[in-house]
Amino acid sequence: MIKIRELTETDMQQAVELKILCWTEELAGKAENTLSVSQQLNFWINWMNTAQENNDIRLSIGAFENDKMLGVAFGSFAETFDIPEKGIELNGLWVYPDQRNRGISLMMIIYILDFYLAKGMENMVIYNPHYAPSNGFYRKFGAQVAKQVYQMDGKLLVDVFLTDMLSMKRNMKNSLKKYVGL
């Protein structure tokens, strides 16, 4: 049985290694994967531990089966230039390639949506590389591209999706039924 739980600092090494593994696929040949485990580990642990001083509520979760990490996801309040109020950002979502097509991403995003809906949030922003295979995933569940930006010194075109959290949750729960028989 797949369980979703908050990540600990101990989990972060594996979470960062998963991000780096998936990052090459997300770049889709448009830029080189230059991420380092140590830099990413420092960044994400700092991110986890500085929420309060940044007036943020941050959530780092993982999907586990028999204590084996299957995927991870990160959420936080959105920057006001993305969503002026009542908004969150999906900061990252990565699933091991051999664990995909099991509904794991759906379970983790629904968990994040429920967490932030309970805090009065309404909308979500997602920055996702334009050429990444995951781009279609967000479109499928109702997210729409609001703008595009270039990152990585202009090498990487990124779609900035916006979506209503309740609509996305409803769409995802309907899709999840085929995986878990809700």
N, C-alpha and C positions, 0 to 999 in steps of 0.2 A: 504494500500500500504506500502510495506517495504522500508524504507529509510536507507541509510548508511551515517553515519556522524562521525566526529572525537569525541572522548570522552573528557569530561571535568573532572577535578579533582572530581567534585561532582558525576559523573558517576562511579568513580573508586571503591567505596565501593561495589556496586552491581556487577561490573565486577569481582572483587576479589572473592566475594561469589560464583559467577558462576564458576570461575576457580576451587575453592575448591570442589564444588559440582561434577564437571566433573573429578577431579583428581583421585578420588577413582576408577572410571571406567578405566581411563588410566593406573593405576597401575596394574590392572587385577590380584589382589591378590598376586603380587610379592613383595610388600612392603606396609607398613602401611602409610595411609594418615595422616601425622603429621603437615600439613600446618595450620598456624593460620591466621585469618583474619587480625589482626593488623600488623603482620610481612609482610604479602603479600601486604597489602595496603601501608605500608611504602616503600617497595621495588619498587612497580610499580609507585607510585607517584614520587619517586626519579628518577626512570628510565625515566619517562616522562620529568622531569625537568632538566636532566643533559645531554641531547643530544648534545648541542653546545659545552660544555666543553670536550666532548668525540669525537668531530669531527664526529658526527653522525646525521642522519636525521631519527627520530623515528616517527612512525605513530601508534596511538591507535584509533581504530574505533569500532563502534557498529552498529548492525542492530536493527532498531526500527520500531514498528508498533503501531500507535496511542500512541506514547510516551512510549510504553512498550519495554524494552530491550529484544531482542530475542537471541543475541549472541554478542561476541566480538572477535577481532583479533588484534594482535600486530606485527609490522614489524620494521626492522632496517637494517642498513648496516651490512653485514656479517663480522665476524672476518676473517682476512687474512689467518689464518691457515685452514679455511673451503673453502673459495673462495678468491684467491689472489687479484682479482680486479673485479669491476663491479658486485658485488654480494650483495644479501640481505638475511636476515634470517627471516623466519616466526617464531616469538618468542612465539606465542600462538594463539590458535583458539579454542573457546569454544562456544557451542550452547546449550541452554536449551533442555533437552531430549524431552519435549513435542513439541518442535519447529523444530525438525529434519525432514529431507526428504521434505523440502520446498525450497531447493536451497539457503538457507541462507549462508552456508559456501562458496558456489560457488560465491555468490554476494560479500562477504567480501574479499575473496582472489583475485577476479578480480579487485576490487577496489584498493587493495594493489599493485597488479601487475601493473595496469595502473599508479598509483602514482610514482612508482619507475622506470618503463620503461621510463616515461617522464624525468627522471633524468639520463638516459643513462645506467641503470643497465640491466644486461643480464641473470644472473643465480640466483637461490635461493637454500638455504640450509634449511632443516627442521629436527629438532631433535624430534623424536617421539618414545614413548615407544614401544618396539617390539611386545608386546602382546596386545596392545590397539586396539580396534575395528577400530579406525581411521586410522590405518596403511594401510589397504586396500584402503582407500579413496585416499591417495597420490599416491599409485601404479596405481590406475585406471586412473589417469590423467597424467601419464608419468614420475613421479619421480622414481628414482632408488636409491637403497641403495648403498652408496659409502663405508661405513664402519659401524661398530657397536662399541659402547662404553658402559661401565658400569657406572651407576650413583647411588647415594644413598648408598654409602659404598659397592658397588658391588652387590646390591640386584636387581637393575633394568637395564635390557638390553635395550639399546636405539639404534634404527636405525637412521643413519644420511643419509637422502635423499638429492640428488642433482637433480636439474631439470633446463632446459632451460625455462625461463619465458615466452617467446612468445609461445612456444609449449604448455605449461601448460595452458596459457590463452586461446588459441584456443580450446583445449580439453574441458576446463571448460565452455566456451561460448556455445559450441555445446551441452553439457549436460544441461546447464541452460535453453535451449529452451523449454524443457518439463515442466518447472516450470513457466516461465513468457512469453512464446510465442514470443521470439525475432525474 
